[in-house]
Amino acid sequence: MGYWPYKKLFKKFRPDDCDIFVETGTYKGDSVQDALDLGFKVVISVEKNETFYQECYKRFDKLDIWGYRPTQDPNLYLFHGDSSELMPNILAKVNGRALFWLDAHENGEVIPTINEIDYILKDKRKDHIIVIDDIDLVKYSISLHDLKTKFLEKNSNYKFNEMEVSTAKQLIVYT
């Protein structure tokens, strides 16, 4: 397993009442493992690349924590496909406050993060924590000012923290 520096970031911005972790861009599953290690009760991740999806499925299959079981936590859901299209299905599994880890890598020529954010902002909850990785890529599609305005229209109590972990910059949106 490679170097994965985000576990501290998740821990720092995870409030006590947040038991759901949602990730777009599973890759090799390191952040899924971080979420499990941090005790999230529901872990949801989506991966577009078939090879990465299959590798992660095999990696976590042995844990026997798939899907809904009334007496067993955590629940792990891995989706295969485009996160900007699957976000409504993902949000259907979010029944409480969630920490969203949005990876802004390009899917071909499109950055799915803007669509993901739009779906999250349509959710009835106003207190999700959203960590947007690779914020510099997102700024090609929307200015940071306009992005923050979108969040503040949803919840005027949202705060913003810009960080740099490893070589990527993140924007953290939280209450």
KEVO-109377 format. One record per atom (N, C-alpha, C): residue in three letters; atom name; x, y, z; residue number from 1. Coordinates in steps of 0.02 Angstrom, whole numbers, plus 50000, padded with zeros to 5 digits. Atoms other than C-alpha are relative to their C-alpha. Last residue first. Example, Ala and Ser with C-alpha at 12.3 -4.5 7.8 and 13.67 -1.06 7.14 Angstrom:
! KEVO-109377
- residu, atome, c1, c2, c3, num
- SER, N, 49958, 49941, 49997, 2 $
- SER, CA, 50684, 49947, 50357, 2 $
- SER, C, 49961, 50055, 50037, 2 $
- ALA, N, 50045, 49941, 50000, 1 $
- ALA, CA, 50615, 49775, 50390, 1 $
- ALA, C, 50045, 50060, 50000, 1 $
END
This chain:
! KEVO-109377
- residu, atome, c1, c2, c3, num
- THR, N, 50036, 49956, 49955, 175 $
- THR, CA, 48984, 51186, 50508, 175 $
- THR, C, 50031, 49997, 50069, 175 $
- TYR, N, 50025, 50031, 49938, 174 $
- TYR, CA, 49097, 51115, 50373, 174 $
- TYR, C, 49961, 50051, 50041, 174 $
- VAL, N, 50061, 49963, 49985, 173 $
- VAL, CA, 49166, 51143, 50198, 173 $
- VAL, C, 49968, 49966, 50059, 173 $
- ILE, N, 50043, 50035, 49952, 172 $
- ILE, CA, 49346, 51085, 50175, 172 $
- ILE, C, 49942, 50047, 50016, 172 $
- LEU, N, 50045, 49952, 49969, 171 $
- LEU, CA, 49437, 51143, 50019, 171 $
- LEU, C, 49955, 49959, 50044, 171 $
- GLN, N, 50068, 50018, 49985, 170 $
- GLN, CA, 49586, 51035, 49974, 170 $
- GLN, C, 49962, 50061, 50025, 170 $
- LYS, N, 50034, 49952, 49957, 169 $
- LYS, CA, 49752, 51064, 49890, 169 $
- LYS, C, 49927, 49979, 50008, 169 $
- ALA, N, 50066, 49976, 50023, 168 $
- ALA, CA, 49856, 50921, 49823, 168 $
- ALA, C, 49971, 50049, 50050, 168 $
- THR, N, 49989, 49949, 50051, 167 $
- THR, CA, 50043, 50888, 49844, 167 $
- THR, C, 49934, 50029, 49973, 167 $
- SER, N, 49958, 50029, 50052, 166 $
- SER, CA, 50033, 50795, 50010, 166 $
- SER, C, 50012, 50055, 49948, 166 $
- VAL, N, 49977, 50064, 49974, 165 $
- VAL, CA, 49894, 50880, 50105, 165 $
- VAL, C, 50037, 49966, 49943, 165 $
- GLU, N, 49961, 50038, 50048, 164 $
- GLU, CA, 49867, 51063, 50068, 164 $
- GLU, C, 50027, 49938, 50034, 164 $
- MET, N, 49941, 50035, 49975, 163 $
- MET, CA, 49730, 51152, 50159, 163 $
- MET, C, 50039, 49971, 49942, 163 $
- GLU, N, 49959, 50023, 50056, 162 $
- GLU, CA, 49591, 51276, 50128, 162 $
- GLU, C, 50063, 49971, 50029, 162 $
- ASN, N, 49929, 50006, 49982, 161 $
- ASN, CA, 49463, 51290, 50267, 161 $
- ASN, C, 50036, 49974, 49938, 161 $
- PHE, N, 49956, 50026, 50051, 160 $
- PHE, CA, 49286, 51350, 50241, 160 $
- PHE, C, 50072, 49999, 50025, 160 $
- LYS, N, 49934, 49971, 49995, 159 $
- LYS, CA, 49142, 51379, 50360, 159 $
- LYS, C, 50044, 49965, 49948, 159 $
- TYR, N, 49943, 50038, 50025, 158 $
- TYR, CA, 48958, 51343, 50332, 158 $
- TYR, C, 50064, 50042, 50007, 158 $
- ASN, N, 49952, 50017, 49947, 157 $
- ASN, CA, 48841, 51437, 50447, 157 $
- ASN, C, 50060, 49960, 49975, 157 $
- SER, N, 49959, 49940, 49987, 156 $
- SER, CA, 48746, 51522, 50303, 156 $
- SER, C, 50052, 49988, 50056, 156 $
- ASN, N, 49993, 49994, 49928, 155 $
- ASN, CA, 48684, 51350, 50249, 155 $
- ASN, C, 50048, 50058, 50015, 155 $
- LYS, N, 50030, 50059, 49969, 154 $
- LYS, CA, 48621, 51313, 50074, 154 $
- LYS, C, 50000, 50007, 50076, 154 $
- GLU, N, 50071, 49996, 50015, 153 $
- GLU, CA, 48656, 51487, 50006, 153 $
- GLU, C, 49962, 49942, 50031, 153 $
- LEU, N, 50029, 49952, 49952, 152 $
- LEU, CA, 48823, 51480, 50096, 152 $
- LEU, C, 49925, 50011, 49987, 152 $
- PHE, N, 50006, 50033, 49935, 151 $
- PHE, CA, 48869, 51323, 49998, 151 $
- PHE, C, 49966, 50046, 50051, 151 $
- LYS, N, 50048, 50055, 50006, 150 $
- LYS, CA, 48831, 51402, 49830, 150 $
- LYS, C, 49989, 49967, 50068, 150 $
- THR, N, 50067, 49969, 50000, 149 $
- THR, CA, 48922, 51562, 49882, 149 $
- THR, C, 49946, 49946, 49996, 149 $
- LYS, N, 50016, 49986, 49930, 148 $
- LYS, CA, 49077, 51458, 49924, 148 $
- LYS, C, 49930, 50031, 50005, 148 $
- LEU, N, 50010, 50065, 49966, 147 $
- LEU, CA, 49077, 51389, 49747, 147 $
- LEU, C, 49980, 50011, 50073, 147 $
- ASP, N, 50066, 50025, 50019, 146 $
- ASP, CA, 49052, 51562, 49672, 146 $
- ASP, C, 49984, 49933, 50033, 146 $
- HIS, N, 50051, 49956, 49972, 145 $
- HIS, CA, 49200, 51632, 49770, 145 $
- HIS, C, 49930, 49974, 49984, 145 $
- LEU, N, 50005, 50017, 49929, 144 $
- LEU, CA, 49309, 51482, 49728, 144 $
- LEU, C, 49946, 50043, 50033, 144 $
- SER, N, 49955, 49963, 49956, 143 $
- SER, CA, 49274, 51514, 49545, 143 $
- SER, C, 49989, 49978, 50072, 143 $
- ILE, N, 50038, 49952, 49960, 142 $
- ILE, CA, 49190, 51376, 49447, 142 $
- ILE, C, 50050, 50037, 50045, 142 $
- SER, N, 50071, 50003, 50018, 141 $
- SER, CA, 49250, 51257, 49310, 141 $
- SER, C, 49958, 50052, 50036, 141 $
- TYR, N, 50004, 49989, 50072, 140 $
- TYR, CA, 49439, 51290, 49312, 140 $
- TYR, C, 49927, 50002, 49978, 140 $
- LYS, N, 50001, 49929, 50014, 139 $
- LYS, CA, 49427, 51312, 49501, 139 $
- LYS, C, 50002, 50016, 49926, 139 $
- VAL, N, 50069, 49977, 49997, 138 $
- VAL, CA, 49381, 51129, 49516, 138 $
- VAL, C, 49996, 50074, 49981, 138 $
- LEU, N, 50034, 50023, 50060, 137 $
- LEU, CA, 49554, 51077, 49458, 137 $
- LEU, C, 49928, 50026, 49998, 137 $
- ASP, N, 49975, 49961, 50056, 136 $
- ASP, CA, 49636, 51186, 49592, 136 $
- ASP, C, 49968, 49979, 49934, 136 $
- ILE, N, 50043, 49941, 50010, 135 $
- ILE, CA, 49523, 51107, 49722, 135 $
- ILE, C, 50024, 50043, 49942, 135 $
- ASP, N, 49978, 49971, 50064, 134 $
- ASP, CA, 49616, 50942, 49702, 134 $
- ASP, C, 49959, 50062, 49982, 134 $
- ASP, N, 49930, 50009, 50016, 133 $
- ASP, CA, 49517, 50864, 49844, 133 $
- ASP, C, 50015, 50032, 49932, 133 $
- ILE, N, 49990, 50001, 50073, 132 $
- ILE, CA, 49350, 50933, 49898, 132 $
- ILE, C, 50075, 49997, 49987, 132 $
- VAL, N, 49929, 49990, 50012, 131 $
- VAL, CA, 49309, 50888, 50078, 131 $
- VAL, C, 50010, 49992, 49925, 131 $
- ILE, N, 49978, 50015, 50068, 130 $
- ILE, CA, 49125, 50909, 50113, 130 $
- ILE, C, 50073, 50018, 49994, 130 $
- ILE, N, 49931, 49976, 50006, 129 $
- ILE, CA, 49052, 50899, 50288, 129 $
- ILE, C, 50024, 49979, 49931, 129 $
- HIS, N, 49949, 50047, 50023, 128 $
- HIS, CA, 48863, 50880, 50286, 128 $
- HIS, C, 50068, 50035, 50000, 128 $
- ASP, N, 49941, 50002, 49956, 127 $
- ASP, CA, 48763, 51003, 50391, 127 $
- ASP, C, 50052, 49948, 49980, 127 $
- LYS, N, 49961, 49939, 50011, 126 $
- LYS, CA, 48619, 51063, 50283, 126 $
- LYS, C, 50065, 50000, 50040, 126 $
- ARG, N, 49955, 49981, 49945, 125 $
- ARG, CA, 48525, 50900, 50263, 125 $
- ARG, C, 50041, 50061, 49981, 125 $
- LYS, N, 50037, 49964, 49948, 124 $
- LYS, CA, 48382, 50895, 50138, 124 $
- LYS, C, 50045, 50022, 50058, 124 $
- ASP, N, 50019, 50044, 49945, 123 $
- ASP, CA, 48498, 50850, 49994, 123 $
- ASP, C, 49966, 50041, 50055, 123 $
- LYS, N, 50072, 50012, 50005, 122 $
- LYS, CA, 48496, 50971, 49847, 122 $
- LYS, C, 49975, 49955, 50057, 122 $
- LEU, N, 50035, 49939, 49979, 121 $
- LEU, CA, 48668, 51037, 49899, 121 $
- LEU, C, 49924, 49993, 49993, 121 $
- ILE, N, 49995, 49995, 49928, 120 $
- ILE, CA, 48737, 50860, 49888, 120 $
- ILE, C, 49962, 50061, 50026, 120 $
- TYR, N, 50044, 50051, 49969, 119 $
- TYR, CA, 48671, 50843, 49711, 119 $
- TYR, C, 50001, 50004, 50076, 119 $
- ASP, N, 50070, 49980, 50012, 118 $
- ASP, CA, 48750, 51008, 49658, 118 $
- ASP, C, 49951, 49950, 50030, 118 $
- ILE, N, 50017, 49947, 49952, 117 $
- ILE, CA, 48914, 50958, 49741, 117 $
- ILE, C, 49927, 50022, 49991, 117 $
- GLU, N, 50005, 50032, 49935, 116 $
- GLU, CA, 48921, 50796, 49641, 116 $
- GLU, C, 49979, 50051, 50053, 116 $
- ASN, N, 50064, 50036, 49998, 115 $
- ASN, CA, 48884, 50891, 49480, 115 $
- ASN, C, 49989, 49966, 50068, 115 $
- ILE, N, 50053, 49949, 49999, 114 $
- ILE, CA, 49027, 51012, 49516, 114 $
- ILE, C, 49931, 49967, 50002, 114 $
- THR, N, 50011, 49971, 49934, 113 $
- THR, CA, 49143, 50869, 49564, 113 $
- THR, C, 49944, 50051, 50002, 113 $
- PRO, N, 50067, 50016, 49974, 112 $
- PRO, CA, 49124, 50771, 49402, 112 $
- PRO, C, 49982, 50037, 50065, 112 $
- ILE, N, 49988, 50007, 49928, 111 $
- ILE, CA, 49273, 50857, 49317, 111 $
- ILE, C, 49931, 49989, 50032, 111 $
- VAL, N, 50048, 49969, 49955, 110 $
- VAL, CA, 49247, 50824, 49132, 110 $
- VAL, C, 50020, 49988, 50072, 110 $
- GLU, N, 49991, 49928, 50002, 109 $
- GLU, CA, 49379, 50793, 48999, 109 $
- GLU, C, 49956, 50036, 50050, 109 $
- GLY, N, 49993, 49980, 50069, 108 $
- GLY, CA, 49403, 50607, 49030, 108 $
- GLY, C, 50013, 50075, 49999, 108 $
- ASN, N, 50027, 50061, 50032, 107 $
- ASN, CA, 49339, 50585, 49206, 107 $
- ASN, C, 50001, 50015, 49925, 107 $
- GLU, N, 50040, 49997, 50061, 106 $
- GLU, CA, 49451, 50718, 49283, 106 $
- GLU, C, 49976, 49930, 49980, 106 $
- HIS, N, 49965, 50021, 50060, 105 $
- HIS, CA, 49511, 50707, 49461, 105 $
- HIS, C, 49953, 49999, 49941, 105 $
- ALA, N, 50015, 49960, 50060, 104 $
- ALA, CA, 49410, 50809, 49583, 104 $
- ALA, C, 50040, 49979, 49938, 104 $
- ASP, N, 49936, 49998, 50036, 103 $
- ASP, CA, 49406, 50681, 49722, 103 $
- ASP, C, 49987, 50032, 49932, 103 $
- LEU, N, 50010, 49993, 50072, 102 $
- LEU, CA, 49258, 50719, 49833, 102 $
- LEU, C, 50067, 50008, 49966, 102 $
- TRP, N, 49932, 49992, 50026, 101 $
- TRP, CA, 49273, 50654, 50011, 101 $
- TRP, C, 49993, 49999, 49924, 101 $
- PHE, N, 49990, 50015, 50071, 100 $
- PHE, CA, 49100, 50678, 50087, 100 $
- PHE, C, 50072, 50015, 49981, 100 $
- LEU, N, 49938, 49968, 50023, 99 $
- LEU, CA, 49081, 50669, 50276, 99 $
- LEU, C, 50010, 49976, 49928, 99 $
- ALA, N, 49947, 50036, 50035, 98 $
- ALA, CA, 48901, 50625, 50313, 98 $
- ALA, C, 50061, 50044, 49989, 98 $
- ARG, N, 49945, 49954, 50017, 97 $
- ARG, CA, 48762, 50676, 50431, 97 $
- ARG, C, 50058, 49960, 49971, 97 $
- GLY, N, 49976, 49959, 49944, 96 $
- GLY, CA, 48619, 50554, 50426, 96 $
- GLY, C, 50055, 50046, 49975, 96 $
- ASN, N, 50058, 49984, 49958, 95 $
- ASN, CA, 48520, 50439, 50312, 95 $
- ASN, C, 50021, 50038, 50063, 95 $
- VAL, N, 49976, 49954, 49948, 94 $
- VAL, CA, 48643, 50429, 50168, 94 $
- VAL, C, 49939, 50022, 50041, 94 $
- LYS, N, 49974, 50040, 49945, 93 $
- LYS, CA, 48596, 50275, 50066, 93 $
- LYS, C, 50024, 50043, 50059, 93 $
- ALA, N, 50056, 50039, 49973, 92 $
- ALA, CA, 48485, 50374, 49947, 92 $
- ALA, C, 50021, 49957, 50059, 92 $
- LEU, N, 50034, 49960, 49949, 91 $
- LEU, CA, 48631, 50496, 49928, 91 $
- LEU, C, 49939, 49963, 50030, 91 $
- ILE, N, 49956, 49998, 49941, 90 $
- ILE, CA, 48728, 50360, 49837, 90 $
- ILE, C, 49964, 50037, 50056, 90 $
- ASN, N, 50003, 50067, 49969, 89 $
- ASN, CA, 48587, 50325, 49715, 89 $
- ASN, C, 50041, 49998, 50064, 89 $
- PRO, N, 50067, 50009, 49971, 88 $
- PRO, CA, 48570, 50514, 49680, 88 $
- PRO, C, 49993, 49932, 50034, 88 $
- MET, N, 50008, 49965, 49936, 87 $
- MET, CA, 48762, 50526, 49663, 87 $
- MET, C, 49928, 49995, 50028, 87 $
- LEU, N, 50023, 50045, 49947, 86 $
- LEU, CA, 48770, 50392, 49528, 86 $
- LEU, C, 49985, 50035, 50067, 86 $
- GLU, N, 50064, 50029, 50019, 85 $
- GLU, CA, 48780, 50510, 49379, 85 $
- GLU, C, 49970, 49958, 50056, 85 $
- SER, N, 50046, 49945, 50011, 84 $
- SER, CA, 48916, 50624, 49448, 84 $
- SER, C, 49931, 49976, 49977, 84 $
- SER, N, 50026, 49972, 49937, 83 $
- SER, CA, 49002, 50473, 49523, 83 $
- SER, C, 49950, 50056, 49989, 83 $
- ASP, N, 49985, 49930, 49997, 82 $
- ASP, CA, 49022, 50386, 49355, 82 $
- ASP, C, 49967, 50032, 50061, 82 $
- GLY, N, 50028, 49955, 50050, 81 $
- GLY, CA, 49017, 50199, 49375, 81 $
- GLY, C, 50022, 50071, 50012, 81 $
- HIS, N, 49958, 49995, 50059, 80 $
- HIS, CA, 49047, 50056, 49497, 80 $
- HIS, C, 49964, 50045, 49950, 80 $
- PHE, N, 50036, 49991, 50063, 79 $
- PHE, CA, 48976, 50074, 49671, 79 $
- PHE, C, 50050, 50002, 49943, 79 $
- LEU, N, 49956, 49979, 50055, 78 $
- LEU, CA, 49054, 50004, 49829, 78 $
- LEU, C, 49958, 50003, 49937, 78 $
- TYR, N, 50030, 50000, 50066, 77 $
- TYR, CA, 48941, 49999, 49982, 77 $
- TYR, C, 50051, 50026, 49950, 77 $
- LEU, N, 49956, 49976, 50053, 76 $
- LEU, CA, 49009, 49952, 50153, 76 $
- LEU, C, 49964, 49993, 49933, 76 $
- ASN, N, 50025, 50019, 50065, 75 $
- ASN, CA, 48901, 49935, 50307, 75 $
- ASN, C, 50044, 50032, 49948, 75 $
- PRO, N, 50029, 49949, 50044, 74 $
- PRO, CA, 48993, 49946, 50471, 74 $
- PRO, C, 49968, 49969, 49938, 74 $
- ASP, N, 49971, 49938, 50024, 73 $
- ASP, CA, 48918, 49872, 50571, 73 $
- ASP, C, 50074, 49988, 49987, 73 $
- GLN, N, 49929, 49998, 50016, 72 $
- GLN, CA, 48819, 49711, 50593, 72 $
- GLN, C, 50020, 50068, 49973, 72 $
- THR, N, 49959, 50008, 49940, 71 $
- THR, CA, 48656, 49684, 50682, 71 $
- THR, C, 50074, 50007, 49987, 71 $
- PRO, N, 50023, 49961, 49942, 70 $
- PRO, CA, 48532, 49751, 50555, 70 $
- PRO, C, 50045, 49994, 50061, 70 $
- ARG, N, 50011, 50054, 49952, 69 $
- ARG, CA, 48632, 49690, 50404, 69 $
- ARG, C, 49982, 50034, 50066, 69 $
- TYR, N, 50037, 49990, 49939, 68 $
- TYR, CA, 48629, 49806, 50255, 68 $
- TYR, C, 49992, 49935, 50040, 68 $
- GLY, N, 50071, 49988, 50000, 67 $
- GLY, CA, 48764, 49789, 50125, 67 $
- GLY, C, 49968, 50004, 50068, 67 $
- TRP, N, 50035, 49971, 50057, 66 $
- TRP, CA, 48934, 49713, 50128, 66 $
- TRP, C, 49926, 50008, 50014, 66 $
- ILE, N, 50036, 49943, 49972, 65 $
- ILE, CA, 49034, 49690, 50287, 65 $
- ILE, C, 49956, 50033, 49947, 65 $
- ASP, N, 50071, 50019, 49991, 64 $
- ASP, CA, 49104, 49517, 50254, 64 $
- ASP, C, 49960, 50056, 50033, 64 $
- LEU, N, 50024, 49972, 49937, 63 $
- LEU, CA, 49284, 49576, 50280, 63 $
- LEU, C, 49927, 49983, 50015, 63 $
- LYS, N, 49985, 50045, 49944, 62 $
- LYS, CA, 49349, 49457, 50146, 62 $
- LYS, C, 49975, 50026, 50067, 62 $
- ASP, N, 50047, 50055, 49999, 61 $
- ASP, CA, 49262, 49558, 50011, 61 $
- ASP, C, 50011, 49955, 50060, 61 $
- PHE, N, 50045, 49995, 49943, 60 $
- PHE, CA, 49362, 49713, 50055, 60 $
- PHE, C, 49950, 49943, 50005, 60 $
- ARG, N, 49965, 49980, 49938, 59 $
- ARG, CA, 49515, 49688, 49945, 59 $
- ARG, C, 49954, 49998, 50060, 59 $
- LYS, N, 49963, 50057, 49974, 58 $
- LYS, CA, 49419, 49591, 49812, 58 $
- LYS, C, 50034, 50016, 50066, 58 $
- TYR, N, 50050, 50049, 49981, 57 $
- TYR, CA, 49295, 49733, 49789, 57 $
- TYR, C, 50034, 49939, 50030, 57 $
- CYS, N, 50027, 49981, 49935, 56 $
- CYS, CA, 49438, 49855, 49791, 56 $
- CYS, C, 49948, 49951, 50024, 56 $
- GLU, N, 49947, 50009, 49949, 55 $
- GLU, CA, 49529, 49765, 49651, 55 $
- GLU, C, 49974, 50017, 50069, 55 $
- GLN, N, 49993, 50071, 49987, 54 $
- GLN, CA, 49367, 49751, 49550, 54 $
- GLN, C, 50053, 49986, 50053, 54 $
- TYR, N, 50060, 50023, 49966, 53 $
- TYR, CA, 49333, 49938, 49565, 53 $
- TYR, C, 50006, 49926, 50019, 53 $
- PHE, N, 49995, 49978, 49930, 52 $
- PHE, CA, 49512, 49982, 49520, 52 $
- PHE, C, 49940, 49976, 50041, 52 $
- THR, N, 49944, 50036, 49968, 51 $
- THR, CA, 49502, 49875, 49362, 51 $
- THR, C, 50006, 50020, 50074, 51 $
- GLU, N, 50019, 50070, 49987, 50 $
- GLU, CA, 49329, 49941, 49312, 50 $
- GLU, C, 50055, 49962, 50038, 50 $
- ASN, N, 49954, 50046, 50033, 49 $
- ASN, CA, 49379, 50125, 49326, 49 $
- ASN, C, 49985, 49928, 50021, 49 $
- LYS, N, 50017, 50006, 50071, 48 $
- LYS, CA, 49229, 50231, 49376, 48 $
- LYS, C, 50042, 49946, 49965, 48 $
- GLU, N, 49941, 50000, 50043, 47 $
- GLU, CA, 49243, 50207, 49564, 47 $
- GLU, C, 49979, 49988, 49928, 47 $
- VAL, N, 50016, 50013, 50070, 46 $
- VAL, CA, 49111, 50246, 49695, 46 $
- VAL, C, 50064, 50007, 49959, 46 $
- SER, N, 49949, 49977, 50047, 45 $
- SER, CA, 49128, 50235, 49883, 45 $
- SER, C, 49979, 49982, 49929, 45 $
- ILE, N, 50025, 50003, 50068, 44 $
- ILE, CA, 49007, 50221, 50028, 44 $
- ILE, C, 50054, 50028, 49954, 44 $
- VAL, N, 49948, 49977, 50045, 43 $
- VAL, CA, 49058, 50183, 50207, 43 $
- VAL, C, 49976, 49987, 49929, 43 $
- VAL, N, 50018, 50010, 50070, 42 $
- VAL, CA, 48924, 50169, 50341, 42 $
- VAL, C, 50055, 50031, 49957, 42 $
- LYS, N, 50046, 50057, 50002, 41 $
- LYS, CA, 48967, 50145, 50524, 41 $
- LYS, C, 49976, 49984, 49929, 41 $
- PHE, N, 50062, 49981, 50034, 40 $
- PHE, CA, 49123, 50256, 50518, 40 $
- PHE, C, 49955, 49939, 49995, 40 $
- GLY, N, 50062, 50022, 49968, 39 $
- GLY, CA, 49245, 50188, 50647, 39 $
- GLY, C, 49936, 50027, 49968, 39 $
- LEU, N, 50026, 49945, 49959, 38 $
- LEU, CA, 49404, 50282, 50602, 38 $
- LEU, C, 49931, 49985, 50030, 38 $
- ASP, N, 49956, 49993, 49941, 37 $
- ASP, CA, 49485, 50120, 50541, 37 $
- ASP, C, 49975, 50054, 50048, 37 $
- LEU, N, 50013, 50058, 49957, 36 $
- LEU, CA, 49337, 50089, 50425, 36 $
- LEU, C, 50040, 50005, 50064, 36 $
- ALA, N, 50067, 49991, 49971, 35 $
- ALA, CA, 49352, 50266, 50356, 35 $
- ALA, C, 49981, 49943, 50046, 35 $
- ASP, N, 49996, 49946, 49949, 34 $
- ASP, CA, 49540, 50246, 50332, 34 $
- ASP, C, 49932, 50008, 50034, 34 $
- GLN, N, 49968, 50030, 49941, 33 $
- GLN, CA, 49512, 50079, 50243, 33 $
- GLN, C, 50006, 50051, 50056, 33 $
- VAL, N, 50050, 50046, 49973, 32 $
- VAL, CA, 49390, 50163, 50123, 32 $
- VAL, C, 50028, 49968, 50064, 32 $
- SER, N, 50044, 49958, 49959, 31 $
- SER, CA, 49521, 50300, 50104, 31 $
- SER, C, 49940, 49960, 50027, 31 $
- ASP, N, 49967, 49977, 49939, 30 $
- ASP, CA, 49649, 50171, 50051, 30 $
- ASP, C, 49956, 50044, 50043, 30 $
- GLY, N, 50038, 50015, 49939, 29 $
- GLY, CA, 49531, 50084, 49930, 29 $
- GLY, C, 50032, 50024, 50064, 29 $
- LYS, N, 49977, 50064, 49972, 28 $
- LYS, CA, 49646, 50070, 49778, 28 $
- LYS, C, 49967, 49984, 50067, 28 $
- TYR, N, 49932, 50016, 50020, 27 $
- TYR, CA, 49556, 50203, 49674, 27 $
- TYR, C, 50019, 49933, 50031, 27 $
- THR, N, 49974, 50050, 49954, 26 $
- THR, CA, 49392, 50233, 49766, 26 $
- THR, C, 50074, 49987, 49990, 26 $
- GLY, N, 49933, 50018, 50024, 25 $
- GLY, CA, 49351, 50394, 49672, 25 $
- GLY, C, 50034, 49953, 50048, 25 $
- THR, N, 50003, 50008, 50073, 24 $
- THR, CA, 49201, 50480, 49748, 24 $
- THR, C, 50071, 49989, 49975, 24 $
- GLU, N, 49941, 49984, 50040, 23 $
- GLU, CA, 49195, 50448, 49934, 23 $
- GLU, C, 49984, 49992, 49926, 23 $
- VAL, N, 50016, 50008, 50071, 22 $
- VAL, CA, 49054, 50448, 50061, 22 $
- VAL, C, 50060, 50024, 49960, 22 $
- PHE, N, 49945, 49977, 50042, 21 $
- PHE, CA, 49084, 50420, 50247, 21 $
- PHE, C, 49983, 49985, 49928, 21 $
- ILE, N, 50004, 50020, 50070, 20 $
- ILE, CA, 48936, 50405, 50365, 20 $
- ILE, C, 50058, 50032, 49962, 20 $
- ASP, N, 49982, 50071, 50006, 19 $
- ASP, CA, 48947, 50405, 50555, 19 $
- ASP, C, 50000, 49974, 49929, 19 $
- CYS, N, 49992, 50018, 50071, 18 $
- CYS, CA, 48947, 50593, 50588, 18 $
- CYS, C, 50026, 49928, 49995, 18 $
- ASP, N, 50064, 50027, 50023, 17 $
- ASP, CA, 48880, 50645, 50759, 17 $
- ASP, C, 50001, 49979, 49926, 17 $
- ASP, N, 50020, 50059, 49962, 16 $
- ASP, CA, 49052, 50665, 50837, 16 $
- ASP, C, 49936, 49967, 49974, 16 $
- PRO, N, 50033, 49986, 49936, 15 $
- PRO, CA, 49109, 50784, 50701, 15 $
- PRO, C, 49977, 49936, 50034, 15 $
- ARG, N, 50058, 50043, 49987, 14 $
- ARG, CA, 49235, 50726, 50570, 14 $
- ARG, C, 49969, 50019, 50067, 14 $
- PHE, N, 50062, 49967, 50019, 13 $
- PHE, CA, 49347, 50870, 50520, 13 $
- PHE, C, 49938, 49958, 50010, 13 $
- LYS, N, 50003, 49931, 49976, 12 $
- LYS, CA, 49506, 50817, 50611, 12 $
- LYS, C, 49932, 50032, 49986, 12 $
- LYS, N, 50010, 50001, 49928, 11 $
- LYS, CA, 49481, 50630, 50585, 11 $
- LYS, C, 49990, 50071, 50027, 11 $
- PHE, N, 50067, 50026, 49987, 10 $
- PHE, CA, 49458, 50648, 50398, 10 $
- PHE, C, 49985, 50003, 50075, 10 $
- LEU, N, 50047, 49949, 50023, 9 $
- LEU, CA, 49613, 50760, 50387, 9 $
- LEU, C, 49928, 49977, 50014, 9 $
- LYS, N, 50001, 49947, 49949, 8 $
- LYS, CA, 49714, 50638, 50492, 8 $
- LYS, C, 49951, 50055, 49982, 8 $
- LYS, N, 50035, 50025, 49940, 7 $
- LYS, CA, 49666, 50494, 50376, 7 $
- LYS, C, 49995, 50054, 50054, 7 $
- TYR, N, 50063, 49965, 49988, 6 $
- TYR, CA, 49718, 50592, 50221, 6 $
- TYR, C, 49963, 49980, 50064, 6 $
- PRO, N, 49996, 49954, 49943, 5 $
- PRO, CA, 49904, 50553, 50205, 5 $
- PRO, C, 49934, 50030, 50024, 5 $
- TRP, N, 50066, 49971, 50002, 4 $
- TRP, CA, 49902, 50395, 50097, 4 $
- TRP, C, 49991, 50046, 50060, 4 $
- TYR, N, 50007, 49946, 49952, 3 $
- TYR, CA, 50075, 50330, 50055, 3 $
- TYR, C, 49932, 50033, 49992, 3 $
- GLY, N, 49961, 49939, 50005, 2 $
- GLY, CA, 50063, 50172, 49956, 2 $
- GLY, C, 49987, 50048, 50056, 2 $
- MET, N, 50042, 49941, 50000, 1 $
- MET, CA, 50000, 50000, 50000, 1 $
- MET, C, 50044, 50062, 50000, 1 $
END
